[in-house]
């Protein structure tokens, strides 16, 4: 459970600080967060521990976060003029 929480927390921390340059260079933290979430999901899916019934819910939340991150990147690509730099 600690590993899961840490993985999710790190993913969201990475999400908070992104810069503006080319796609992967413009949003490296988002790309790192996506990779971290995908690794965490893989660990949950292939692990033997059920985490007290929280594993399936965690996977659903990870899927939702991945979907939103991909949508955010797609929006940024389609609307580069509407991007406000993070503080």
N, C-alpha and C positions, 0 to 999 in steps of 0.2 A: 504494500500500500504506500509506503514511504517513497519507493522508487517511482510509482505511478504519479503521486502528487508532485514529486520533484520534477519529473519529466514535463508534466503539464505546466507547472510554475515557470520553469525555464523557458518553455515555449512562449508563454505569454510575456515574459520579460523581454525576450528577443523581439517580440512583436512591437514593443513600445518605442524602440529607437531605430527608425529607418531613415536613410538618406535619399537624396534625389540624384540619380545618374541613369545609366542604361538599365533595362529591365532587371536583370539579376543584380547589377551593380546599384541600381536605384533603390531597390528594396531588399538588401541582403538579409536583414533581420526577418522579414516575412518568409523568405526562402529557407532560412535556417529553421524557423519555427515550423514550417511545413515538413521539413526533413525530420525534425525532432518528433513531431506528432506522428508521422508515418512509422518511425522506429518504435515509438511507444505503443502504437496500435499493434504492430507486429509482435512485440513482446507479450502483450496482453492476449493476442489470438493464439500464440503458440505456447504460452506458459501453462504450467499445470495448476497453478493456484487460481482459485476463483475469486479471491479477494472479498470473501464474505458476501458474494452476490453483487458486488459493485463492478465487476469486470464488464459485463454486458452494457451497463449504463455508461461506463467510462468510454467504451468503444463508440457508443452512439454519440456522445458529446464530442469525441475526437472527430468523428465523421462530420458532424455539424461545423466544427471549427475549421476543418480542412475545406469544406464547401465554401464557407464565408471568406476564407483567405484567398481561395482561387477566384471567387467573385470580385473581391476587392482588387486583385491584380488585373483582372479583365476590365474592370471599370477604370482603373488608372490608365491602362493602355488606350481605352476608347475615349477617355476624357482627360488628356494631359493638362489641359488649361484649367481644370477644376481642382487640381491637387494643391493642398495647402501644406507647406512644410511643417513637420512636427517640431515642437519646442523642446 
